[in-house]
Amino acid sequence: MRCALIVLGLALFACDSIASAIPLTVGEVSLMLRSGYSSDAVMHELATRKFAGTLDSASETELVRAGAQESLISALRSSVNQLSPAELAAWEQRKQSLHSAEAPQPVANAPRVRPGPAGQSQVRGSIYDCFKDDLVYWHEGSLVPFDDEGLQSKKLYLLFFSAIWSKEGRHFTTQLVDYYNRVGPQHPEFEVIFFSLDRSQFAMQNYVSQTNMPWPAVAYDKSDGKSGPIRQRLARPMARLVLIDATGNVLSDSGETQGNFDKVLSDLDRALTATK
């Protein structure tokens, strides 16, 4: 089944000047710094996303403790990098509409997640078709296109949803990298696919590079493409791990309660044993 293209538009704002970027807050800047971002890297994000918040003395103290240099503090103070009153009002209105919006309905011929036997779910459609031509991987210092022809022979997929600002996701990434490097060579019948929930391509690239992810990822600029319905249906909460087979049946899911990653890996171990 061919996957229909879907444009979610969840990051679009009313103001053209911030149409593709969610503005930074003090809390997010602090988390980025504590996650390993340099002040220069945060300023790179700031130039695109701008700053929504009040930089008072308490906020400055928090950022300094997180590792902010004076150059970053000055950049946050600058009116050039702050949202205008009109932009801020537009962002607040957009944020409220996103919080209150219902989940979009699946469209015809798109992969869907629907209730199945024993409370399980199904991702309907061809998994290979959903990822074909949309994957990248980290190679020699940059994200490059992934040769996805090998996916046609895969029997099992681990779908990993996370972002660099998810503490739990980053912590589990290290465990998953170890698992993949240990089990992957013995079981070429499975693959991990990473869905970035970061708010910019720059953040996704930092996450992939800092954690040395050895598996392919959905390209940031194609996250709302053929695999968009899968991301749309399963990317809650942050972070999440879902095991599916080649036909799209969901075999295990860390679910709405975070922290069940080990259970999913145990279920994968059993499934790999069964395929032998």
N, C-alpha and C positions, 0 to 999 in steps of 0.2 A: 504494500500500500504506500503510495507516495504521500509525503508529508506536506500539508498546506502551509504556506508562509503566513505568519501571524505577526503583527506589530502591536506590542502591548502598550507602549507609550506611557509606562508608569513613571518615567523620570522627566516627563515634559512639564515645563512650567509655563505660566501665562506670559512672563516677560521673555522676549527674544534674547536678551542679553544673558540669561541664565537658563536657556532652553534645554541644555543637555547636562547640567551639573547640579548636584545637590550641595548647597552651601555648607561650609565647615562650621562647627560649633567649638566652643572651648573644650567640651568633653571629648569630642572626636579628635581634636588636635592633640590633646593630652594622651589619648589612647594610642594614636599613631606614633608619637614620640616614644612611649613606653614599649611599643611593639617593635621598635628598631628603626623607624624613620629618622633620618637626619633633619635638622632644621631646614637645610636647603631643599630636601625632598618635599617637606611640608609646604614650603613656599612655592614650589613648582605646582602642587595641587591648588594652593591658594590663588594663584594667578588665573586658574580656570574656574574654580568653584566659588571664590569669594568667601567672606566671613559673615555669619549671621549670629550676632551675640553682643554682649557687653564685656569689654575688657577692663574690669575693675581690678583693684589691688589684690583681691583674693584670687581672681582668675590668673593674674600674672604670676602670683606665687605658686599656684598649682602647675602652671606651664613650666616655670623655671625648675621646679622639683622634678618634672618629667624629662627635663633635658633641653628645654628651649633656649636658644641663643638670643642675644639681644637683637640681632638682625631680624629674627622671626617675630619677636615681640613688637618691634617697630613696624614691621610689615602688617601685623594684625591691627595696629593702631591706625594705620594709614587709611584715610577715606577712600583711596583708590581701590583698596581691596575689600571694602565693606559694601554690603548691599545698600542701595538707596532705599529710602522709605517706601517708594512704590514697589521696588523689587522685593523688599521684605514682606510687605502686605500680600503680594502675589504668592510668595512662597508659603506664607502661613495659610492662605486660602487653599493652595494646592495640597499642602500637607494634611489639612483637615479632610479634604475630599478623598485623598488616598486612604486615610485611616478608616473612613466610613464606607468606602466603596465595597461592593460585593465582588467576590471573585468572578472574573470573566467566564462566560460559558464557552465550552469547546465548540469548534466549528466542524463542519462536515469534512471527513477525510483527514482530519488531524489526529495525531496520537492523543489518546485521552487516558486519564486515570479514573477508573470507575470501581465501585465496590464489587468484590468477587467472593468466592466461597470462603467461609471461615473468617470473614472480616478482612480478607486480603484485598488488594487492589490490582488493577491491570493497567499497563500502559499499552494502548492499542496502536498497532501500526508496525512498520518495519524499522527495527532499531538501527540497522545499517543505513537505511535511507535517511533517517533523521540526523545522522552525524556526518554523512558523506560530504566531503569538501568544506566542512565547517570546523575542523579540529586543528589545533596547533600544539606544539610541545617546545620545551626549553632546550635549546641547542646552541652551544658556543656563545652564550651571553645574550641571546634574544629568543623571542617566540617566533617559530617558523612553521610553515604548513606541515601537517602530519600526514604520512602516507597511510590512508585509512583503508586501503584494499584488504589488509590483513584482518580487519574487523569482520569480514564476511565469514571467517572460520571460527569466530568466538562463540562460545556457548553460554557464557555468563558475563554479566557486567556489574561492576560496583559503581553506582552513581554517587559522587561525593559533592555536596553543596556546602560551600563555606566562603568566608571572606577574611581578609587579613585582620580586620578589627574584631573578629570573633575569637575570644580567648580560648573557648572550648574547642573551636575548630582548629586553631593553630596548634594547640596541644595535641590533638588527635592526629594531625597531619604527620607529625614525626613518627608516631606509632604506625600509621598506614604506610609511610615510605619504607619503614623497616620490614613490614609484612610483605609488601609488594616485591622488594628486592630479594626477600628470602623465598617466597612461595612462587612468584611469577615465573622464574626460569624452569621450575618443575611443572608448572601448569599453564602452558601457553593458551589454554582454552578460555581464559578469563582476562578481562581488561578493566581498568579503572578509568572512568571518565569524570573529569573535574568540571563542575559548573561554578564559575566565579559569581559571587553575589556582591563583589566590591562595587564601589560607586564610580570608578574610573578605570580605564585600561592601565594607567600607570600603577594604580594600587594592585590590580591583578598581577601585573608583571612582577612587582616587588614580592608579592606573596609566593608566586611560583618559584622565583629565583632564590628567595631566602630559605625556602623549605626544600629546595632541590627536588621538586616533584618529577618523578621519572615517567609519568603517564601522560596521555594526551588530555587536552582541555578544550572546551568549546570556546572558539575565538570570541573575544569580548564584543567585537562589532557584529557578531552573528548570534548573540545570545537570545535574540528575539526572532530568530529565523526558524528553520525546520524543527529544531529541538526545543523551540520556545514553549510549546504547550507542556512538555515534560517539566521544564524548569518552573513554569507558571503553577503547575499543580503540586509539585513536590518540594519546592524551595521554601518550606516553612516547617519547623522553625530553623533558626540558624544555630548550629549546623546540623546536617542530616546525611545519613548514609543509607542507600537503598540498593538491594541486590535484586537484579532482574535476569531473566533468561533471554535468549536470542529472539524469542517471539514476543517479548514484552510482559510476560507474567512476573509480577512482583513476588519474590520468594521470601524476602526478609526486609524489614524497614525499622530503622531506629525510631521512627514515629514522631508523634507530636511531643513526646517527652524526650528531651535531650539526654544524651549519656548512654544510650543503648548500643554504642558502636561495637563493643566486644561481642554482643549477641549476634550482630550481623556478620562479623568475621567468623564466628563459630559456625553459623549457618552456611557460610561460603565454604568453610573447610569440609563440612559434611557433603555439600553439593559437589565439590571437586572430587571427593572420594567416590561418590556415586557415578561420576562420569568416566572413571577408569575401567 
